[in-house]
């Protein structure tokens, strides 16, 4: 389990439904920090690609807690050649992610 918590401005229930959308920024968030609203969308995509989900607990004025867990890695039967992993080095249960 990985968890990141802050004591910042928090996120309303309404904004929590949209916060993981690309380019979405809350109105209070726009005033508090710079950015484009892509970080949480990217993070969600990467965590889901690893078979998990990101979760959020937050209340306005009380900060936010983002957390997720990842499945345990199953070791390949032999180390990658030349220090670089190949498709055959990954367990069959791990599907490739199309780009």
C-alpha distances in whole Angstrom, upper triangle without the diagonal:
4,7,10,13,17,20,22,24,21,22,24,23,26,24,21,22,23,21,19,23,24,27,26,26,27,30,29,26,29,31,28,27,28,27,27,24,23,20,17,19,19,15,15,17,15,12,14,16,13,13,11,11,10,11,13,15,18,21,24,25,22,19,16,12,11,7,6,4,7,10,11,14,17,20,23,26,27,26,27,31,31,28,27,25,27,26,28,25,22,22,24,21,20,22,23,23,26,27
4,7,10,14,17,19,21,19,20,22,22,25,22,19,21,22,19,17,21,22,24,23,23,24,27,26,23,26,28,25,24,25,23,24,21,20,17,15,17,16,13,13,16,14,11,14,16,14,14,11,11,10,11,12,14,16,20,22,23,20,17,14,10,8,5,5,6,8,12,13,15,19,21,24,27,28,27,27,31,31,27,26,25,27,27,28,26,23,23,25,23,21,23,24,22,26,26
4,7,10,14,15,18,16,17,19,20,22,20,17,19,20,17,16,20,21,23,22,21,21,25,23,20,24,25,22,21,23,22,23,20,19,16,14,17,17,13,14,17,15,13,16,18,16,17,14,12,10,9,10,11,13,16,19,19,16,13,10,7,6,4,7,9,12,15,17,19,23,25,28,31,32,30,31,34,34,30,29,28,30,30,32,29,26,27,29,26,24,26,26,25,28,28
4,7,11,12,15,13,14,18,19,21,18,16,19,19,16,16,19,20,21,20,19,19,22,20,17,20,22,18,18,19,19,20,18,17,14,13,16,16,13,14,17,16,14,17,20,18,19,16,14,11,11,10,11,12,15,17,17,14,11,8,6,5,6,9,12,15,18,20,22,26,27,30,34,34,32,32,35,35,31,31,29,32,32,34,31,29,29,31,29,26,28,28,26,29,28
4,7,9,12,10,12,16,17,20,17,15,19,19,16,16,20,21,22,20,18,18,20,18,16,19,20,17,17,19,19,21,18,19,16,14,18,18,15,16,20,19,17,20,23,22,22,19,17,13,12,10,9,9,12,14,13,10,7,6,4,6,8,12,15,18,22,23,25,29,31,34,37,38,36,36,39,39,35,34,33,36,35,37,35,32,33,35,32,30,31,31,29,32,31
4,6,9,8,11,15,17,19,17,15,19,19,16,17,21,22,21,20,17,16,18,15,14,17,17,14,14,17,17,20,18,19,16,15,19,20,17,18,22,21,20,23,25,25,25,22,20,16,14,12,11,10,11,12,11,8,5,6,7,9,12,16,19,21,25,27,29,33,34,37,41,41,39,39,42,41,37,37,36,38,38,40,38,35,36,38,35,33,34,34,32,34,33
4,7,8,11,14,17,19,17,16,20,20,17,19,22,24,23,21,18,16,18,14,14,17,16,13,14,18,19,21,20,21,19,18,21,23,20,21,25,25,23,26,29,28,29,25,23,19,17,14,12,10,10,10,8,6,4,7,9,12,15,19,22,25,29,30,32,36,38,41,44,45,43,42,45,45,41,40,40,42,42,44,42,39,40,41,39,36,38,37,35,37,36
4,6,9,12,15,17,15,15,18,18,15,18,20,21,20,18,15,13,14,11,10,13,12,9,11,14,16,18,17,19,17,16,20,21,19,21,24,24,23,26,28,28,29,26,23,19,17,14,13,10,10,9,7,7,4,7,10,13,16,20,23,26,30,32,34,37,39,42,45,46,44,43,46,45,42,40,40,42,42,44,42,40,40,42,39,37,37,37,34,36,35
4,7,10,13,14,12,13,17,16,14,17,19,20,19,16,13,11,11,8,8,11,10,8,11,14,16,18,16,19,17,16,19,22,20,21,24,25,24,26,29,29,30,27,23,20,18,14,13,9,8,6,5,6,5,8,12,14,18,21,25,28,31,34,36,39,41,44,47,48,46,45,48,47,44,42,42,44,43,46,44,41,42,43,40,38,38,38,35,36,35
4,7,10,12,10,10,14,14,12,15,17,19,18,15,13,10,12,9,9,13,13,11,13,16,16,18,16,18,16,15,18,20,18,19,22,23,22,24,27,27,27,24,20,17,14,11,9,6,5,4,5,6,4,5,9,11,15,18,22,25,29,31,33,37,39,42,45,46,44,44,47,46,43,41,40,42,41,44,42,39,39,41,38,35,36,36,33,34,33
4,7,8,6,6,10,10,9,12,14,16,16,12,10,8,10,9,9,12,13,12,14,16,16,17,14,16,15,13,15,18,17,17,20,22,21,22,25,26,25,22,19,15,13,9,9,6,6,5,8,9,7,7,10,11,15,18,22,25,28,31,33,36,39,41,45,46,44,43,46,46,43,41,39,41,40,43,41,38,38,39,36,34,34,34,31,32,31
4,5,5,6,9,10,10,13,15,18,17,14,12,9,11,10,11,14,15,15,17,19,19,19,16,19,18,16,18,21,20,19,22,24,23,23,27,28,27,24,20,17,14,11,10,7,6,6,9,10,10,10,13,14,17,20,24,27,30,33,35,39,41,43,47,48,47,46,49,49,46,44,42,43,42,45,43,40,40,41,38,36,36,36,33,34,33
4,6,5,7,9,10,13,15,18,18,14,14,11,13,13,14,17,18,18,20,22,21,21,18,20,19,16,17,21,20,18,21,24,22,22,26,26,25,22,18,16,13,10,9,8,8,9,12,13,13,12,14,14,17,19,23,26,28,32,34,37,40,42,46,47,46,46,49,49,46,44,42,43,41,44,42,39,39,39,36,34,34,34,32,33,32
4,6,6,7,9,12,13,16,16,12,12,10,12,13,14,16,18,18,19,21,20,19,16,18,19,16,17,20,20,18,21,24,23,22,26,27,26,23,19,17,15,13,13,11,11,11,15,16,15,14,16,17,19,21,25,27,30,34,36,39,42,44,47,49,47,46,49,49,46,44,42,43,41,44,43,40,40,40,36,35,34,34,31,32,31
4,5,5,6,9,10,13,13,9,9,7,9,10,10,13,15,15,16,17,16,16,13,15,15,13,14,17,17,16,19,21,20,20,24,25,25,22,18,15,14,11,12,10,11,10,14,15,14,12,14,14,17,19,23,25,29,32,34,37,40,41,45,46,45,44,46,46,43,41,39,40,39,42,41,38,38,38,35,33,32,32,29,30,29
4,5,5,8,10,13,14,11,11,9,13,13,12,15,17,17,17,19,17,17,13,15,15,11,12,16,15,13,16,19,17,18,21,22,21,18,15,12,10,8,9,8,10,11,14,14,13,10,12,11,14,16,19,22,25,28,30,34,36,38,42,43,42,41,44,44,41,39,37,38,36,39,38,35,35,35,32,30,30,30,27,28,28
4,6,8,9,12,14,11,12,11,14,15,15,17,20,20,20,21,19,18,14,15,16,12,12,16,16,13,16,19,18,17,20,22,21,18,14,13,11,10,12,12,13,14,18,18,16,14,15,14,16,17,20,23,25,29,31,34,37,38,42,43,42,41,44,44,41,39,37,38,36,38,38,34,34,34,31,29,28,29,26,27,26
4,6,6,9,10,7,9,9,12,14,13,15,18,18,18,18,16,14,11,12,13,10,10,14,14,12,14,17,17,17,20,22,21,19,15,13,13,12,14,13,15,15,18,19,17,15,16,14,17,18,21,23,26,29,31,34,37,38,42,43,42,40,43,43,40,38,36,36,35,38,37,34,34,34,31,29,28,28,24,25,24
4,6,8,9,6,7,8,11,12,11,13,16,15,15,15,13,12,8,10,10,7,8,11,11,10,13,16,15,16,18,20,20,18,14,12,11,10,12,11,13,14,16,17,14,12,13,12,14,16,19,21,24,28,29,32,35,36,40,41,39,38,41,41,38,35,34,35,33,36,35,32,33,33,30,28,27,27,24,25,23
4,6,9,7,9,11,15,16,14,15,18,18,17,17,14,12,9,8,8,5,5,8,8,7,9,12,12,12,15,17,17,15,11,9,10,10,13,14,16,17,20,19,17,14,14,11,13,14,17,18,22,25,26,29,31,33,37,38,36,35,37,37,35,32,30,31,30,33,32,29,29,30,27,24,24,23,20,21,20
4,6,6,9,11,15,16,14,15,19,19,18,17,14,11,8,8,10,8,5,9,11,9,10,14,14,14,16,19,19,17,14,13,14,14,17,17,19,19,22,22,20,17,18,15,17,17,20,21,24,27,28,31,34,35,38,39,38,36,38,38,36,33,31,32,30,34,33,30,31,31,28,26,24,23,20,20,19
4,6,9,12,15,17,15,15,18,19,17,15,12,9,6,5,8,8,5,8,10,10,10,13,15,15,16,19,20,19,16,15,16,16,19,19,21,21,24,24,21,19,19,17,19,19,22,23,25,28,29,32,34,35,38,39,37,35,37,37,34,32,30,31,29,33,32,30,31,31,29,26,24,23,19,19,17
4,6,10,12,15,12,11,15,16,14,12,9,6,4,5,9,9,8,10,13,13,14,16,18,18,20,22,24,22,19,18,19,18,20,20,21,21,23,24,21,19,20,18,21,22,25,25,29,31,32,35,37,38,41,42,40,38,40,39,36,34,33,33,33,36,35,33,34,35,32,29,28,26,23,22,20
4,7,10,12,10,10,14,14,13,13,10,8,5,8,10,9,9,12,14,13,15,18,19,19,21,23,24,22,19,17,17,16,18,17,18,17,20,21,18,17,18,17,19,21,24,25,29,32,32,36,38,39,43,43,41,40,42,41,39,36,35,36,35,38,37,35,36,36,33,31,29,28,25,25,23
4,6,8,6,6,10,11,10,10,8,8,5,9,10,10,11,14,15,15,17,19,20,21,23,25,26,24,20,18,17,15,17,15,16,15,17,18,16,15,17,16,19,21,25,27,30,33,34,37,39,41,44,45,43,41,43,43,40,38,37,38,37,40,39,37,38,38,36,33,32,31,27,28,26
4,6,5,6,9,10,10,12,11,11,9,12,13,12,14,17,17,17,20,22,22,23,26,27,28,25,21,18,17,15,16,13,13,11,14,15,14,13,16,16,20,22,26,28,31,34,36,39,41,43,47,47,45,44,46,46,43,41,40,41,40,43,42,39,40,40,38,35,34,34,30,31,29
4,5,5,7,9,10,12,12,13,12,15,16,16,17,20,21,21,23,26,26,27,29,31,31,29,25,22,21,18,18,16,15,12,14,16,15,16,19,19,23,26,29,31,35,38,39,43,45,46,50,51,49,47,50,49,46,44,43,44,43,46,45,43,44,44,41,39,38,37,34,34,32
4,5,5,6,9,11,13,14,13,16,17,16,18,21,21,21,24,26,26,27,30,31,32,29,25,22,20,17,17,14,13,10,11,13,12,14,17,18,22,25,28,31,35,37,39,42,44,46,50,51,48,47,50,49,46,44,43,45,44,47,46,43,44,45,42,39,39,38,35,35,34
4,5,5,6,8,9,11,10,13,13,13,15,18,18,19,21,23,23,24,27,28,29,26,23,20,19,16,16,13,13,11,12,14,12,12,15,16,20,22,26,28,32,34,36,39,41,43,47,47,45,43,46,45,42,40,39,41,40,44,42,40,41,42,39,36,36,35,32,32,31
4,6,6,7,8,9,9,13,14,15,16,18,19,20,22,24,25,26,28,30,31,29,25,22,22,19,20,17,17,15,15,18,16,16,19,19,23,25,29,31,34,37,38,41,43,45,49,49,46,45,47,46,43,41,40,42,41,45,43,41,42,43,41,38,37,36,33,33,31
4,6,8,10,13,13,17,17,18,20,22,22,23,26,27,28,29,32,33,34,31,28,25,24,21,21,18,17,14,14,17,15,17,20,21,25,27,31,33,37,39,40,44,46,47,51,51,49,47,49,48,45,44,43,45,45,48,46,44,45,46,44,41,41,39,36,36,34
4,7,10,13,13,16,16,16,19,21,20,22,25,26,26,28,30,31,32,29,26,23,22,19,19,16,16,13,13,15,13,14,17,18,22,25,29,31,34,37,38,42,43,45,49,49,46,45,47,46,43,41,41,43,43,46,44,42,43,45,42,39,39,38,35,36,34
4,7,10,11,13,13,14,17,18,18,20,23,23,24,26,28,29,30,28,25,22,22,19,20,17,18,16,15,17,14,15,17,18,21,24,27,29,33,35,36,39,41,42,46,46,43,42,44,43,40,38,38,40,40,43,41,39,41,42,40,37,37,35,32,33,31
4,7,9,12,12,14,16,17,18,20,22,22,24,26,27,29,30,28,26,23,23,21,22,20,21,19,19,20,18,18,20,19,23,25,28,29,33,35,36,39,40,42,46,45,43,41,43,41,38,37,37,38,39,42,40,38,40,42,40,36,36,34,31,31,28
4,6,8,9,11,13,13,15,17,18,19,21,23,24,26,27,25,23,20,21,19,21,20,21,20,20,21,18,18,19,18,21,23,26,27,31,33,33,37,38,39,43,42,40,38,40,39,36,34,34,35,35,39,37,35,37,38,36,33,32,31,27,27,25
4,6,8,10,11,12,14,16,16,18,20,21,22,24,26,24,22,20,21,20,22,21,22,21,22,23,20,19,20,19,22,23,26,27,30,33,33,36,37,38,42,42,39,37,39,38,36,33,33,34,34,37,36,34,36,37,35,31,31,29,25,25,22
4,6,7,8,9,11,12,14,16,17,18,20,22,23,21,19,16,17,16,18,18,19,18,20,21,18,16,17,16,18,20,23,24,27,30,30,34,35,37,40,41,38,36,39,38,35,33,32,33,32,36,35,32,34,35,32,29,28,27,23,23,21
4,6,5,6,9,10,11,12,14,16,17,19,20,19,17,15,17,16,19,19,21,21,23,23,20,17,18,16,18,18,21,22,25,27,27,31,32,33,37,37,35,33,35,34,32,29,28,29,29,32,31,29,30,31,29,26,25,23,20,20,18
4,6,5,6,9,10,11,12,14,15,17,19,17,15,13,15,14,17,17,20,20,21,21,17,15,15,13,15,15,18,19,22,25,25,28,30,31,35,35,33,31,33,33,30,27,27,28,28,31,30,27,29,30,28,25,24,23,19,20,18
4,5,5,6,9,10,10,12,14,15,17,14,12,9,11,11,14,14,17,18,20,19,16,13,13,10,12,13,16,17,20,23,24,27,29,31,34,35,33,32,34,34,31,29,27,29,28,31,30,27,28,29,26,23,23,22,19,20,19
4,5,5,6,9,10,11,12,15,16,14,12,10,12,13,16,17,20,21,23,22,19,16,16,13,14,14,17,17,20,23,24,27,29,30,34,35,33,31,34,33,31,28,27,27,26,29,29,26,27,27,25,22,21,20,17,17,16
4,5,5,6,9,10,11,13,15,14,12,11,14,15,19,20,23,23,25,24,21,18,17,14,15,14,16,16,19,22,22,25,26,27,31,31,29,28,30,30,27,24,23,24,23,26,25,23,24,25,23,20,19,18,14,15,14
4,5,5,6,9,10,11,13,11,10,8,11,12,16,17,21,22,24,22,19,16,14,11,11,11,13,13,16,19,19,23,24,26,30,30,28,27,29,29,26,24,23,24,23,26,25,22,23,24,22,19,19,18,15,17,16
4,6,5,6,8,10,11,9,7,6,9,11,15,17,20,22,24,22,19,16,14,11,11,10,12,12,15,18,19,22,25,26,30,31,29,28,31,31,28,26,24,25,23,26,25,22,23,23,21,18,18,17,14,16,16
4,6,5,6,9,10,10,9,9,13,15,19,20,24,25,27,26,23,20,18,14,14,12,14,13,16,19,19,22,24,25,28,29,28,26,29,29,26,24,22,22,20,24,23,20,21,21,19,16,15,14,11,12,12
4,5,5,7,9,9,9,10,13,16,20,21,25,27,28,27,23,20,18,14,13,11,12,11,13,16,16,19,20,21,25,26,24,23,25,26,23,20,18,19,18,21,20,17,18,19,17,14,14,13,10,12,12
4,5,5,7,6,6,7,10,13,17,19,23,25,27,25,22,18,16,12,10,8,9,8,10,13,14,17,20,21,25,26,25,24,27,27,24,22,20,21,20,22,21,17,18,19,16,14,14,14,12,15,15
4,5,5,5,5,8,11,14,18,21,24,26,29,27,24,20,18,14,13,10,10,9,11,14,15,18,20,22,25,27,26,25,28,29,26,23,21,21,19,22,21,17,17,18,15,12,12,13,11,13,14
4,5,7,9,11,15,18,22,24,28,30,32,30,27,23,21,17,16,13,12,10,11,14,14,16,18,19,23,24,23,22,24,25,23,20,17,18,16,18,18,14,15,15,13,10,9,9,7,10,11
4,6,9,11,14,18,21,24,28,30,32,30,27,23,20,16,14,11,10,7,8,10,10,13,15,17,20,22,21,20,23,24,22,19,16,17,15,17,16,13,13,14,11,8,10,10,9,13,15
4,7,10,13,17,20,23,27,30,32,30,27,23,20,17,14,10,9,7,7,10,11,14,17,18,22,23,23,23,26,28,25,22,19,20,17,19,18,14,14,14,11,9,10,12,11,15,17
4,7,10,13,17,20,23,26,28,26,23,19,17,13,10,7,6,6,7,11,13,16,19,21,24,26,26,25,29,30,27,25,22,23,21,22,21,18,17,18,14,13,14,15,14,17,19
4,6,10,13,16,20,23,25,23,20,16,14,10,9,6,8,9,11,15,16,19,22,24,28,30,29,28,32,33,30,27,25,26,24,26,25,21,21,21,18,16,17,18,16,19,20
4,7,10,13,17,19,21,19,17,13,10,7,6,5,8,10,13,16,18,22,24,27,30,32,30,30,33,34,30,28,26,27,26,28,27,23,23,24,21,19,20,20,18,21,21
4,7,10,14,17,19,17,14,10,8,6,5,6,10,12,15,19,21,24,27,30,33,35,34,33,37,37,34,32,30,31,30,32,30,27,26,27,24,22,23,24,22,24,25
4,6,10,13,15,13,11,7,6,5,6,9,13,16,19,22,24,28,30,33,36,38,37,36,39,40,36,35,33,34,33,35,33,30,30,31,28,26,27,27,25,27,27
4,7,11,12,10,9,6,5,7,9,12,15,18,21,24,27,30,33,36,39,41,39,39,43,43,39,38,36,38,36,38,37,33,33,34,31,29,30,31,29,31,31
4,7,9,7,6,4,6,9,11,15,18,22,25,28,30,34,36,39,42,44,42,42,45,45,42,40,38,40,39,41,39,36,36,37,34,32,33,33,31,33,32
4,6,5,6,7,10,12,15,19,22,25,29,31,34,37,40,43,46,47,46,45,49,49,45,44,42,44,43,45,43,40,40,41,38,36,37,37,34,36,35
4,6,7,9,12,15,18,21,25,28,31,34,37,40,42,45,49,50,48,47,50,50,47,45,44,45,44,47,45,42,42,43,40,38,39,39,36,37,36
4,6,9,13,16,19,23,26,29,33,35,38,41,43,46,50,51,49,48,51,51,47,46,45,47,46,49,47,44,44,45,42,40,41,41,38,40,39
4,7,10,13,16,20,23,27,30,32,35,39,41,44,47,48,46,46,49,49,45,44,43,45,44,47,44,42,42,43,40,38,39,39,37,39,38
4,7,10,14,17,21,24,27,30,32,36,38,40,44,45,43,43,46,45,42,40,39,41,41,43,41,38,39,40,37,35,36,36,33,35,34
4,7,10,14,17,20,24,26,29,32,34,37,41,41,40,39,42,42,39,37,36,38,37,40,38,35,35,36,33,31,32,32,30,32,31
4,6,10,14,17,20,23,25,29,31,34,37,38,37,36,40,40,36,35,33,35,35,37,35,32,32,33,30,28,30,30,28,30,30
4,7,11,14,17,20,22,26,28,31,34,35,34,33,36,37,33,32,30,32,31,33,31,28,28,30,27,25,26,26,24,26,26
4,7,10,14,16,19,22,25,28,31,32,31,31,34,35,31,30,28,30,29,31,29,26,25,27,24,22,24,24,22,25,25
4,7,10,13,15,19,22,24,28,29,28,28,31,32,29,27,25,27,26,27,25,22,22,23,20,18,20,21,20,23,23
4,7,9,12,16,18,21,24,26,25,26,29,30,27,25,23,25,24,25,23,20,19,21,18,16,18,20,19,22,23
4,6,9,12,15,17,21,23,22,22,26,27,24,22,20,21,20,21,19,16,15,17,14,13,15,17,16,20,21
4,6,9,12,15,18,20,20,21,25,26,23,22,19,20,19,19,17,14,13,14,11,11,14,16,16,20,22
4,6,9,13,16,18,18,19,22,24,21,20,18,19,18,18,16,13,12,14,12,12,15,17,18,22,24
4,6,9,12,14,14,15,19,21,18,17,14,15,15,15,12,9,9,12,11,10,13,15,16,20,22
4,7,9,12,12,14,18,20,18,17,14,15,14,13,10,8,7,10,9,10,13,15,18,21,23
4,6,8,9,11,15,17,15,14,12,13,13,12,9,8,8,11,12,12,15,16,19,22,24
4,5,7,8,12,15,13,13,10,11,11,9,5,6,7,10,12,12,14,15,18,21,23
4,7,9,12,15,14,15,12,13,13,10,8,9,9,12,14,15,17,18,22,24,26
4,7,9,12,11,12,10,11,13,10,8,10,11,14,17,17,19,19,22,25,26
4,6,9,8,9,8,10,12,11,8,11,13,16,18,17,19,19,21,24,25
4,6,5,6,5,7,10,9,6,10,13,15,18,16,18,17,19,21,22
4,5,6,7,8,12,11,9,13,16,18,21,19,20,19,21,23,24
4,5,8,10,14,14,12,15,19,21,24,22,22,21,23,24,24
4,7,10,13,14,11,14,17,20,22,20,21,19,21,23,23
4,6,10,11,9,12,15,18,20,17,18,16,17,19,19
4,7,8,6,8,12,14,16,13,14,13,15,17,17
4,5,5,7,11,12,15,12,13,11,14,15,16
4,5,6,9,9,12,10,9,8,11,13,15
4,6,8,8,12,11,11,11,14,16,18
4,7,9,12,10,12,12,15,17,19
4,6,8,7,9,9,12,15,17
4,5,6,9,10,14,17,19
4,5,7,10,13,16,19
4,6,10,12,15,19
4,7,9,12,15
4,6,9,13
4,6,9
4,6
4
